Amino acid sequence: MNIIINTLILIVVIIFLIMTRHLYIRNQRLKNKDQLNMIFTSITHELLTPLTIISASVENLREREPGYKKEFDLMDLNIQRSVRLLQQILEASKASDGRLKLLVAKGDVMSYIRETARCIIPLVMKKGIQFDVRCNPKSMIGWIDTDKIDKIIFNLLSNAVKFSDKTNARILLDVSTNNYYDEVIIVVEDNGCGIPKNRQNNIFETFYDGEYRRFKAIGNGIGLSLTRDLVRLNGGTITFESKENIGTKFIVKLPIGKEAFTPEQIDESNMVNIDNVQNAIFDFPYSTTDTFNAEPTNQETDDDKYRLLLVEDNTELLMLMKLLLSAKYKIFTASNGIEAINVIQTTEIDIIVSDVMMPEMDGWELTNKVKSNSEYSHLPIILLTARTQEEDRKKSLLVGADDYVCKPFKIGDLQLRIENIVTNRRRIQSEFSSKSMEEIEEEQITSPEQELVAKAIECVKRNISDSEYDRNSFAADMGMSSSSLYNKLRATTGMSVSSFIRDIRMKEACKLAKKNPSIRISELAYLVGYKDPKYFATSFKKEMGMQPSEYIEKLFSSNAKEPKS
C-alpha cells in the first residue's frame, strides 16, 4: 500500500515538473499574450485530467483498504492543493488581460463566508494554529460573486497559515459591515513573522518572491496578486498592516449592495446557497460514500442497463471511467465530438457524458449539435469541465447540457448525477407502463413527446397481428433509424424498442379480453402477433403478473358482480 501511495504522489510531482518546464520553455518563445493565455488554459486542463485519474484511483483504493484512511486523506488534501494552484494560475492569466468577469447573486453573505472559512481547517490543524472566526452580524443579506469571495478568503487565510510558525500561532477572520449594511469588511489577522518594511511595496506583484519567503515559507507569488485583482473586480479595496515578528493584518472592503453592480453583473435567477460551499478546497462535492463499486443485481442484464456514451480525449481517464462505471451501465466510448456523433448515429444511447476541452470537436459544440438535432435532442448530456468560472458553467447550460461536473471529480459524484437522470427516466417509464390502452388513447396530445408516443402506438397497433413486425419494420414506419427510434422511445417511455412493442401487444390483449371475456387464449395470442400461445402466456404473465386465463377469469368475476340495469 505504501508503494502505491508513494507512486501516486510521485506521479503528481512529475506531472507538475514536466508541465511547468514546458510552460517555461514556451513562455520564452512567445510574446503574444493570447497565445500565452491559451497555453495556460491548455496546461491547466492537461494537469486536471491526470489529477482526476489519481483522485478516482485514491477513492477506489479507499474503498478497498479502509485501514489507510489517514494516508488517503493526506493524498486527497494534496490533490486539493494542486487543484487550487492550477486554478490560481488560470485565474491570474485571465486577470492579466481583463477576461475575469463578475456575476453576483443574492444571499446570506455572513453564512457563506463562515462556511467558506472551513476550507482552511485541515491546514491550521496540521500546524497547530489557533483559528477564530467572528461574524458580526451573524447573518446579512447582500450580493456577492461566490467564486471570487471563495478565492479571496482562501488566499488570505492560506497566506496567514504560511507565515505562522510560532508555537502560539493564531489567525483571526473577522467579518463585519458598515453602518449602511451595503459593504462587508473582511479582516484576516495573524501573529506570524510579518513582512519586512523594504518588501511591503511589492507583495501584490505577480510572481513576486521576496527574500523573506525563501527563508520562512514556500510560495508561488500568485495568491496575493490575484486577491488584489479579484477585490478590484468586485469594486472593493484591499490594504494591509504589518510589522516584523509581530504579524500582519489584511483588510478587504467589498460592496454588497445591488446598486454597486451593473445589470450584466447581476444574476437574478440564482441564490447564494451555503450547501454548495465545498468542505475542503475542491470545486466538487467530497463524499466518502461513493458507490461506484456496487455490483448489479442478478436480474439485471446488459439490455436492462442504461447505455452511457463516455467522450474523453484522455485515454487513461476514459478507461478508468469505463472500468468504474461498467458495473452499473453499458459503456460506449469516443475520444472527441466527431467520434461521439458517429456513435450516436449508429448506436442506441441513453446518456452522454462528455469532456469539454477536446480536439476536432469540443464538448460545447457536441452538445449544441446533439440538442439542435430533433432526432437526438432528447439525449441528456453531462459535461466534464476543468473550467470553474461561473460564465463557463453557464455556457455549459446555455448550449443545452443537462448537468456538469468540475474536474477533478469523484466517480461517485458523477454516478450520482447519472442516477438522477436515470431516476427521472424510470419515473416516466412507470407512469407509461401503469396506464391501460384506453387511458393512453384518451390522453390529450400536448407535447412532441406525447405526439411521438401516439404515432408509435398507432404503428404497432396497425401491425399488431403481424408476428414478423420487428424493430426494423417499426423504425421504417416511424421514418427514422433504428438507433434514433430506440433513443426517442427510451427517453419518453423508458423502454427499448422491443419492450415497447411487447408492451403495446399486451395492452391490446387486455383491451380485447375486456371486450370479449369468452375469447380463447390461442385466438387472443394470434390477434396480437404471437404464433405460439404458450410463449404468449409466458410473456403475458411476465408483463401483467398473471396468466391470461387468470386475467380473463377476473374479468368474468368482475362482470358477474356488476348489477344488471
N, C-alpha and C positions, 0 to 999 in steps of 0.2 A: 504493500500500500504506500509506504514512504517513497518508493521508487516512482510510483505513478504520480504522486503529489509533486515531487520534485521535478519530474519530467514536464508536467503541465505548467508549473511556474517557469521553468526554463524556456518553454515554448513561447510564453508571453514575453519574456525578456528578449529572446532572439528576434521575435517579430518586431518589437519596438526598435531594437538596434538597427535592423535591416531597413525598416521603413524610414527611420529618422535619417540614416545615412543617405538613402535615396532622395529624401526631401532636400537635404543639404546640397547634394550634387546638382539636382535640378534647379535649385534656387540660385546657384551660382551662374547658371546658364541663362536664366530667364530674367528679363527686365519688365516684361508685360505683366501688370497686376492681375488682369483677368486670367491669364494662364496660370499664374501662381495660385490664385484662389481655386481654380479648377483642380490643381494638384492637391491642395489642402483637402478639398471635398473628397477627391478620389482616394487619398490615403486614409482619411477617416473611415470611409466605407470599407476599404480593404482590411483595416485593422478591426473594425467592429464585427465583421463576419467571422474571423477566427476566434474572437472573444466569445461570440455566440456559441460556437462549437465547443470551446472549452467550458463555458458555463453549463451547457446542456450535459456535457460529459460528467462534470462535477455532480450535477443533480442526479444523474444516473448512478454514479458511484455512491452518492449519499444514501440512496435507497437500498443499495446492496450491502453497504458497510456502515451501518448506523453508529458503530463504535468509534468512528473517526469524526464525529460531529465538530469538534473544535478545529481540526485541521481543515475540514470543508468550509466552515465558517470563515476561517482566515483566508482561504482561497477566494471565497465569494467577496470578501471585503477588498482584496487586492484587484479583483476583476472590476469591481465597482469603481475603485480609484482610477484604473486605467480608462474606463469609460468616461469618467468625469474629465480626465485630462484631454482625451480626444475631443470631447465636446467643447472644452475651453479653447483649444487650438482652432476649431472650426468657427466658433463664435468670434474669436479675435480677428480672423480673416474677414469675416462679414462686417465687423465693426470698422475695419480699416477703410473700407470703400463704401460705407453707408448702406449696406444691404440689411442691417438689422432693423426689424420693424416692431412696432409696439401694438399690442392688442389687449386691451384691458376688459375685465369682466367684473361684475358686482358681487360682493361677498363680504364675509367677516374677515377683515384684514388681520386682526389680532390672532384669531384662531388659526389662520393659515400660517402666519409667521411662527407661532408657537409650535405647530406641528412640524414645520419645515426644519426648525432648530434640532429636531430629533436626529437628523442625519449625521450630526457630529458626535453623537453619544459613543459609538464604538471607538472613535479616536481619543476622546477625553478619558474614557475608561482605561484604555491601553496605557496612557501616560500618567494616570492617577491625578488628573486635573479636576479641581472643583469647578463645576459648571452650574451657573444660576441663570434662570430666565425670569424676567419681570415684565409683565404687560399691564399697563395702566392707561385706559380701562381694559378689562379683560375681554371685552367684545366691542367692535367698532365696524360699522358697515362703510365700505368705500370701494373704489375702482382700482384694480391692480392687474398687472400682467404677471401671472403666477410663475411663468417660466423665468422671467427676468428677476423677480423677487427671490426665487429659489437660488439662483446663481449668485446674487448679491450677498445673501445671508451665508451661503456655504463658503464663498471665497473669504469673507471677513472672518468667519469662525475658524476656518482651516488655517488662515494666516496667523490667527491668535494662538492656535494649538502649536503651530510650527515653531514659534518663538517663545514657548512657555516651558522652560526646562528646570525651573526651581522646584524644590521639594514641596513648597507650599503654593504651587501654581494655582491660579484661579482665573476664570473667564466669566465675564458678565455680559449677557444680552439684555439690554434694557430697551423696551419699546413703549413709546408714549405718543401723544398727539398734541397739537396746538389748541388754542382756545376756541378755534372755529371748527375743529374736527374735520378739516379738509387737508390735513398734512400728517403723515406718520413720521416719527423721528426714531431712527434705529441707531442705538449706540452699542458698539462692541468694544469692551474694555478688557485688557489683560494686565498682569503684573510681570511680564516677561522681560527680555533683555533690552527692549526699546530700540529705537532707530537712531544711530549716530547723527548728530546735527548736520554734518557735512554731506550726509546721504539723503536727507529728507526731501530735497528738491527733485529727486529722481525716482521716487518709489512708484510713481504712476506711469513710468515709461515702459513701453512694451519690451519684453525680454531683458529688462534691467536686472542686473545681478550684482549688488554691492558686495564689498569685502566681508561685511558682517554676515552675509548669507553663507559665504564659503566656510566660515568657522562655526556658525550656530545652527544652520539648518540647510535642507535641500529644497530648492525651489526652481521654477521654470520661468519666472518673470512675466507670466501671463495673467495670473489671477487678479492682482490689484489694477492693472491696466484695463482689463476687461470690466471689472467692477465700476471703475470710473466711467467707462463708455456706457454701461447699462444704466447707471444713475443719471447721466446726462440725457440718455434716450428717454427716460421717464420724466424729464423736466425737473430733476432734483439736483441736490448739491451733496458733495462729499468733502469733508475736512478731517483733519486728524491732529492729535496732540501726542507727543512722545518725548520721553526722557530716558536716557541710557540707564539701565539697571533698575528702572522704576516701572516702566510699562508703556503701553500705547493705547490710545483711545481713538476709534474711528466714529465719526458722527455723519449719518446719512439722513437727509430730509427729502421725502418724496411726496408729491401731491397725490391725493386720493379722491378729490372731488371730480365729479363728472365733467364739470366745466373746464377742467385743465387739459382735456384731451379733444382732439378733432373727431368728427363723425367717423372717419376712416379707422381710427384707433379704438373705437368702442364696439364691443361685441355684446349686443343686447340679448342674443339668443342663449347665452350661457351664463351660468352662475359659478362662482368660485366654490369648489367642493373640497373640503379638507380630507375627504376619503380618498382623493386622488393623490395626496401627498405621499410620496414613497418613503418607506421606513428605513431606508439606508441611503444610498446615493444613486440608485437605479432610476431610470426613466421607465421602468416597467414593474408590475406588482411582484413582490417577493413572496413566495409561498413554499412551505415545506410539505405540502400535502399534494404535490403533483401526483397524478395517477397514470402517467404515460406507460407504466409497465403492466397495467391491468390487462388481463387476458380476456378475449372474447368468450361469450358463453358457448356451450357445446352446440346450442341450437343455431348459432349464427354462422352462416356460410358466406363465401365471397360475394354471392349475389345479393345477400342481405346487407352487406356492409356499404356504407356511403363511400362514393368514389371521389377521392381527392386528387386534384392536379397540383403538384408542387412545382413551382417555377423559380429556379435559383441558379445563378451562373457559377457559384462556388460549389465545386463538386463534393468537397468534404461535408459542407453543411447540408447539401441536398441529400447525400447518402445517410447522414445522421438523422435528419428529419424523417426520411423514409423508414429507417430502422425503428425509430421510436414510435412512429405513428401507425405502422403497418399492422399492429396487433388489433387495432380497432377499425381501420379503414383500408379500403383497397386503393393502392397508391399508383398514380401515373406521374411521370416526371417530364420536365422540359428545362432547358438551360437559358432560354430567353423568350421574349414575347412572340417572336415569329414561330418558333417551335411550338409554343403553347397554343397558338391559333390553329396550327395543323392538328394538334391532338384534339382540341375541342371539336373540330370539324369532322373527325373520324372516330371519336371515342365517346362513350357515354360517361359524362362527368356530372357530379353533384355540386362540388365546391372547388373554388380555385384559391390557392394560397401562393402569392407571388411576391418576390423581392421587387423593390422599386428600381434601384440602380442596376441595370443590366445592359450588355451590348446589343446592338442591332434594333431592339425594341424594348424600352424600359417598362416598368410596371404601370406607370400612369397611362402611357399610350396603349398598353394592352387592355387596361381597364376601360378606357374610353372606347376602344374598338369593340369590345365584348358588349358593353352596355348600350352602344348605339346600333347594334345588330339585333333585329327583332327576334331572330332565332335563338340567340344566346343571352339576351338582356336579363333574363330571369336568374342567371347563374350568380350566386353570391361570391364576392371576392374579398379576401383578407389580404391586405398589403403589409409586407415586412419592410420597414424603413429604418435606415440609420439616421435619417433626418428628424430631429426632435423639435425644430422650430414650429410654433403654432401655425404659421402660414403654410408650412409643408404638410402638416396634418390636415389642415382644412382643404388643401389641394387634393389630398387623397380622397376625401369625402366628396368634394365637388366633381371629380371625374367619375364618381359613381361607386367607389369602394364601400362595401358594407361595414367594414371594420379595418383597423390597422393595429399592428404590434411593433413597438420600437425595438431595434437591435441594441445590445444583445438582449435576448428574451429567454424566459423559461419555457421549455416544451409544454409544461403543464398549463401555463398561461395561454399559449397558442391553442392547446387542446380545448381549453375552456371556451375560447371564442368560437371554435368549430362546433363544440357541443351546443352552444346557444343557438346556432343556426340549425343544427340537426333537430333540436327540440321543437323549434318553430315548424319545421317541415313535418315532423311526426304529428304535431297538433292538427295540421291541415289534413294529413292522411286520416287521422282518427275521425275528424268531422265528416270527411267524404265517405269513408267506409261505413259509418254508422247510419247513413241515410238510405232509405229504400229508393227503388227506381221511381216510384210515384213522387216522393219528396224532391228528388233531383230534377225530374221533369217539370214540376210545378214552380221551381225557383225562377225568379226574375233575373235575367242576364244583365248585370250592372258593371261588369269589368271584362277586360280582354282575357283574363284567366278563366272566368266562367264561360265566356264565348268559346274558348278553346276546348274546355271540358265538354260543353254541349255538342260541339262538332264531332269530338272524338267518340262520344256515346252514340251519336247518330250513325257514324261509320261502322262501329261494331254491331249495332242493332240491325243495320241494313244487311249485314253478312252473318247474322247470329247463328244460322243453321249450317253455315259452311265450316266444316271441321278443318279445312285446309287454310283458313284465314289466319295468317300469322303476322308477325311484326313488320315484315317487308311489305305485305299487302296493305296493312294498316297505314304505314308511313306513306305509301304511294297515294292512298285515298286522301290523306291529310295534306299532300303536296309538300312534304319536307323529307329530309334524310332520316334514316333510322335513328342516328345518334341525336339529332335535333328533337325528334319526337320523344325519345327517352328523356332528354333533359327537360323538356317542357312538362311532360306528364309527371316526372319525379318532383319537379318544383311545385306544381299545382295540386297534386293529389298524394304525393309521397310514394307512388307506386311505379314499378317498372312497366314496360310496355306489355309484357306477358301477364303480369299481375293485374293490370288494368283490364285487359281482355277477359281474363278469368273472372274478375270481379263483376263486370257487366253481364257476363253469361250467367253467373249465379244469381244476380239481382233480377235478371229477366226470368230465370227459372222460378224464383219465388213469386214473381208477378203472375206468371202463367198458372202456377199451382193455386194461387188465390182465386183466379178466375174460374178454374176447373179443378176442384179438390179431388175429383174422381179420376184424374188423369193417371195413366200408368207411368212408372218410373222410366221404363225404356223409351216411351214416347217423349217424355219430358227431356230426356238426355239427347235424343236426336234433334229436337226442336231448338236446343241451344248449342248445337255443334259438337256433340260427343258421340263417337261411333260406339264406344264401349260403355254400357250402362254401369258396370262395376267401377270403372275409372271415374265416371261422373259422380257416383255415390261417394267415392273416396274424396274427390275434390270438393263436393258439396259439404261433407262433414268437416273438412279442414277449414272451409270458408265460413260456414254457418254454425258450426259446433254441434251438429246433429245430422243423422241420416235423412235423406229425402223422405223416406217413409214416415219418420218421426215428425218431420215438419208438416207433412200432409195430414197426419193423424191429429196434430194440434189444431190445424185449420178446421177439420171435421168437428172436433170438440168445441172449438170456439163458435162455429156456425150453429151447432146444436143448442148452445146456451143462449143465443140471441133470441129475444122474444119475437114471436111472429106478429105481424101487423094485421 
